[in-house]
């Protein structure tokens, strides 16, 4: 787990209304067709049988929600970030992929405690020891990661990208 570490729990920073709003509405549909030309794995996935038109996950960026995300307490005020939420309803998946070749740090924060069937894989590790508000730091996005929901409850996570240059 050299590429991932838990940096703390920030449950008090998380507003429960974020999860409630995301669960209550559709965001931007996550479809494989959007990955064409952006993710190296796209052609392999299509060749392997993935349907590029299926909604596999829901994506929520600032324009999709009614709230403003305050500066996360583990980051310096004014640092350059981009954030989004990912919602997986039961049966959905965010396929294995790599995100970025930029100099970044990624932070992953679950908006609920771990439930059996909420799957998160990163850099050959299964992450299942977490509770609401735990923050995990990834050293960049150049290694495979993905998630799925084979449970009976909605899974919502927050991803924050910090630009290092």
C-alpha positions as CSV (number, residue, x, y, z in Angstrom):
1,X,0.0,0.0,0.0
2,X,2.8,2.4,-0.8
3,X,0.6,4.5,-3.0
4,X,-2.2,4.9,-0.5
5,X,-2.4,6.0,3.1
6,X,-5.2,7.0,5.5
7,X,-4.5,10.5,6.8
8,X,-7.3,10.8,9.3
9,X,-11.0,11.1,9.9
10,X,-12.9,14.3,9.1
11,X,-16.5,13.2,9.8
12,X,-17.2,16.6,11.5
13,X,-16.3,18.4,8.2
14,X,-18.8,16.2,6.2
15,X,-22.3,17.7,5.9
16,X,-24.9,14.9,5.9
17,X,-26.9,17.0,3.4
18,X,-24.3,16.4,0.7
19,X,-25.1,12.6,0.7
20,X,-28.8,13.2,1.0
21,X,-28.8,15.5,-2.1
22,X,-26.7,13.2,-4.2
23,X,-28.8,10.2,-3.4
24,X,-32.0,12.1,-4.2
25,X,-31.1,13.2,-7.8
26,X,-29.3,12.2,-10.9
27,X,-25.9,13.7,-11.7
28,X,-24.0,13.4,-14.9
29,X,-24.2,9.8,-16.1
30,X,-20.9,8.0,-16.2
31,X,-20.7,6.2,-19.5
32,X,-17.7,4.5,-21.1
33,X,-18.0,6.6,-24.3
34,X,-16.7,9.6,-22.4
35,X,-13.5,7.7,-21.8
36,X,-12.6,7.4,-25.5
37,X,-9.3,9.2,-26.0
38,X,-8.9,10.0,-22.3
39,X,-8.2,6.7,-20.7
40,X,-5.7,4.2,-22.1
41,X,-7.9,1.3,-21.0
42,X,-10.9,2.3,-23.1
43,X,-10.1,0.3,-26.2
44,X,-9.3,-2.8,-24.1
45,X,-12.6,-2.5,-22.3
46,X,-14.6,-2.1,-25.5
47,X,-12.8,-5.1,-27.0
48,X,-13.6,-7.0,-23.8
49,X,-17.3,-6.5,-24.1
50,X,-18.1,-3.3,-22.1
51,X,-21.0,-1.4,-23.6
52,X,-20.0,2.3,-24.1
53,X,-23.6,3.5,-23.8
54,X,-24.5,2.0,-20.4
55,X,-24.6,4.3,-17.3
56,X,-22.1,2.6,-15.0
57,X,-22.0,5.3,-12.3
58,X,-23.2,8.9,-11.5
59,X,-20.8,11.8,-11.3
60,X,-21.4,15.1,-9.4
61,X,-19.3,18.1,-10.0
62,X,-19.9,21.6,-8.5
63,X,-22.4,22.5,-11.2
64,X,-24.5,19.4,-10.3
65,X,-25.1,20.3,-6.6
66,X,-26.6,23.2,-4.7
67,X,-23.8,23.5,-2.2
68,X,-20.3,24.8,-2.1
69,X,-17.6,22.5,-0.8
70,X,-15.6,24.3,1.9
71,X,-11.8,23.9,1.9
72,X,-11.0,20.5,3.3
73,X,-9.3,20.9,6.7
74,X,-6.3,18.7,5.7
75,X,-5.4,21.0,2.8
76,X,-4.0,24.5,2.8
77,X,-6.4,27.4,2.2
78,X,-6.1,28.5,-1.4
79,X,-4.5,25.4,-2.8
80,X,-5.7,24.4,-6.3
81,X,-8.2,21.6,-6.2
82,X,-10.9,19.9,-8.3
83,X,-13.6,17.8,-6.6
84,X,-16.4,15.5,-7.5
85,X,-18.7,12.9,-5.9
86,X,-19.3,9.4,-7.3
87,X,-22.6,7.6,-6.7
88,X,-22.9,3.9,-7.3
89,X,-26.4,2.5,-6.9
90,X,-26.6,-1.3,-6.3
91,X,-25.3,-3.1,-9.4
92,X,-23.2,-0.1,-10.7
93,X,-19.5,0.0,-11.3
94,X,-16.7,2.5,-11.9
95,X,-14.4,0.4,-14.1
96,X,-10.7,-0.1,-13.5
97,X,-8.7,2.9,-14.9
98,X,-6.0,5.4,-14.2
99,X,-6.8,9.1,-13.9
100,X,-3.9,11.3,-14.5
101,X,-0.3,11.7,-15.4
102,X,-0.3,15.2,-13.8
103,X,1.6,16.0,-10.6
104,X,-1.4,15.6,-8.2
105,X,-2.5,14.0,-5.0
106,X,-5.9,12.4,-4.9
107,X,-8.0,12.2,-1.7
108,X,-10.9,9.7,-1.3
109,X,-13.5,10.2,1.3
110,X,-16.5,7.8,1.8
111,X,-19.8,9.4,2.8
112,X,-20.9,6.3,4.7
113,X,-19.4,3.5,6.7
114,X,-18.1,0.5,4.8
115,X,-20.8,-2.0,3.9
116,X,-20.2,-5.5,2.6
117,X,-20.5,-5.2,-1.1
118,X,-19.1,-1.7,-1.4
119,X,-15.9,-2.5,-3.4
120,X,-12.9,-0.2,-3.9
121,X,-9.8,-1.5,-5.5
122,X,-6.6,0.6,-5.9
123,X,-3.1,-0.4,-6.8
124,X,-3.8,-4.1,-6.2
125,X,-5.4,-3.4,-2.8
126,X,-9.0,-3.9,-1.6
127,X,-10.0,-0.9,0.6
128,X,-12.7,-2.0,3.0
129,X,-11.5,-0.8,6.4
130,X,-13.1,2.6,6.5
131,X,-15.9,4.7,8.1
132,X,-17.7,7.9,7.1
133,X,-15.2,10.7,7.0
134,X,-12.0,8.7,6.6
135,X,-9.7,10.4,4.2
136,X,-7.2,8.3,2.1
137,X,-4.4,10.0,0.1
138,X,-3.2,8.5,-3.2
139,X,0.1,9.5,-4.6
140,X,-1.1,10.6,-8.0
141,X,-3.6,8.8,-10.3
142,X,-1.2,6.7,-12.4
143,X,-2.2,3.3,-11.0
144,X,-5.3,1.3,-11.7
145,X,-8.3,1.8,-9.4
146,X,-12.0,1.2,-9.7
147,X,-15.1,0.5,-7.6
148,X,-18.4,-1.4,-7.7
149,X,-21.5,-1.7,-5.6
150,X,-22.7,-5.3,-5.2
151,X,-24.6,-4.5,-2.0
152,X,-28.2,-3.4,-1.5
153,X,-27.5,0.2,-0.5
154,X,-26.2,3.3,-2.4
155,X,-22.5,4.1,-2.1
156,X,-21.3,7.8,-2.3
157,X,-17.7,9.0,-2.2
158,X,-16.0,12.3,-2.6
159,X,-12.8,12.6,-4.6
160,X,-10.5,15.6,-4.4
161,X,-7.7,16.3,-6.8
162,X,-4.9,18.6,-5.4
163,X,-2.6,20.0,-8.1
164,X,1.0,20.1,-6.9
165,X,2.2,22.5,-9.6
